[in-house]
Amino acid sequence: MIRAAMTMWRERSMQLIALTEKVDESQRDEVITKIEGLLDDREKLQPHIAEPFTDEERDAGQELMQLEKEVLTNLARFMKDIRTNISESQAKKENINSYTNPYGKMIQDGAYYDTKQ
């Protein structure tokens, strides 16, 4: 018989994998909130998963270890996508600012002074 904490951990892991598969940017805030909730639930379950384990629980534990690797990979990819979007938006913002103020990033070294600035 497998402990309820282990089965709940597996369910939460499967939900995390499903959430991080493909996310629209418009729903990203909701998904992040759900991910945080699932991670909190799993953190509360962790103390209940301790030795001694039965043979059946050991087999289930091996499956949980594989699921955990997949969860970590998906979360890392999800965070990378967020970072990429942030850097793209910052680059776009800088590009727009360079069009509105083309002389904004010029360095004045004293050798040539542009009076139009």
C-alpha positions as CSV (number, residue, x, y, z in Angstrom):
1,M,0.0,0.0,0.0
2,I,1.4,3.4,-1.0
3,R,1.0,6.3,1.4
4,A,-1.4,9.0,0.5
5,A,1.4,11.6,0.6
6,M,3.2,9.8,-2.2
7,T,0.1,9.6,-4.4
8,M,-0.7,13.2,-3.7
9,W,2.9,14.2,-4.6
10,R,2.6,12.3,-7.9
11,E,-0.7,14.1,-8.7
12,R,0.9,17.5,-7.9
13,S,3.9,16.6,-10.1
14,M,1.7,15.6,-13.0
15,Q,-0.2,18.9,-12.6
16,L,3.0,20.9,-12.6
17,I,4.2,19.1,-15.8
18,A,0.8,19.8,-17.5
19,L,0.9,23.5,-16.5
20,T,4.4,24.1,-17.8
21,E,4.0,22.4,-21.1
22,K,2.6,25.3,-23.3
23,V,1.6,28.6,-21.8
24,D,0.1,31.6,-23.5
25,E,1.6,34.9,-22.4
26,S,-1.9,36.2,-21.6
27,Q,-2.4,33.4,-19.0
28,R,1.1,33.4,-17.6
29,D,0.2,35.2,-14.3
30,E,-2.5,32.7,-13.6
31,V,-0.2,29.8,-14.4
32,I,2.5,31.2,-12.1
33,T,0.0,31.5,-9.3
34,K,-1.1,27.8,-9.8
35,I,2.6,26.7,-9.9
36,E,3.4,28.4,-6.7
37,G,0.3,26.8,-5.0
38,L,1.3,23.3,-6.3
39,L,4.9,23.8,-5.1
40,D,3.6,24.8,-1.7
41,D,1.4,21.7,-1.5
42,R,4.3,19.5,-2.4
43,E,6.5,21.2,0.3
44,K,3.8,20.4,2.9
45,L,3.7,16.8,1.7
46,Q,7.5,16.2,1.9
47,P,7.8,15.6,5.6
48,H,5.2,12.8,5.3
49,I,7.4,10.9,2.8
50,A,10.0,9.3,5.0
51,E,11.5,5.9,5.7
52,P,10.7,3.0,6.3
53,F,9.4,2.3,2.8
54,T,7.7,-0.9,1.6
55,D,8.8,-2.5,-1.7
56,E,5.8,-1.0,-3.4
57,E,6.6,2.5,-2.1
58,R,10.2,2.1,-3.3
59,D,9.0,1.4,-6.8
60,A,6.6,4.4,-6.6
61,G,9.6,6.4,-5.3
62,Q,11.6,5.6,-8.5
63,E,8.7,6.8,-10.6
64,L,8.5,10.0,-8.5
65,M,12.2,10.6,-9.0
66,Q,11.7,10.4,-12.8
67,L,8.7,12.7,-12.5
68,E,10.8,15.1,-10.4
69,K,13.4,15.4,-13.2
70,E,10.8,16.2,-15.7
71,V,9.2,18.8,-13.4
72,L,12.6,20.5,-12.9
73,T,13.3,20.5,-16.6
74,N,9.9,22.0,-17.4
75,L,10.1,24.6,-14.7
76,A,13.6,25.6,-15.9
77,R,12.3,25.9,-19.5
78,F,9.3,27.9,-18.3
79,M,11.6,30.3,-16.4
80,K,13.9,30.6,-19.4
81,D,10.9,31.6,-21.6
82,I,10.0,34.3,-19.1
83,R,13.5,35.6,-19.0
84,T,13.7,35.7,-22.8
85,N,10.4,37.6,-23.0
86,I,11.6,40.1,-20.4
87,S,14.9,40.7,-22.2
88,E,13.0,41.1,-25.6
89,S,10.7,43.6,-24.1
90,Q,13.6,45.6,-22.6
91,A,15.4,45.5,-25.9
92,K,12.3,46.8,-27.6
93,K,11.9,49.5,-25.0
94,E,15.5,50.6,-25.6
95,N,15.0,50.6,-29.3
96,I,11.9,52.8,-29.0
97,N,13.8,55.2,-26.8
98,S,16.7,55.4,-29.3
99,Y,14.2,56.5,-31.9
100,T,12.5,59.1,-29.7
101,N,15.9,60.5,-28.4
102,P,18.6,59.6,-30.9
103,Y,21.3,61.6,-29.0
104,G,20.5,60.1,-25.7
105,K,23.4,57.6,-25.5
106,M,26.1,59.8,-27.0
107,I,29.2,60.3,-25.0
108,Q,30.5,63.8,-24.7
109,D,34.3,63.6,-24.5
110,G,35.0,67.2,-25.2
111,A,36.7,66.8,-28.6
112,Y,33.5,67.4,-30.4
113,Y,30.5,69.1,-28.9
114,D,27.2,68.9,-30.8
115,T,25.3,72.1,-30.1
116,K,22.0,70.4,-31.1
117,Q,21.9,68.4,-27.9
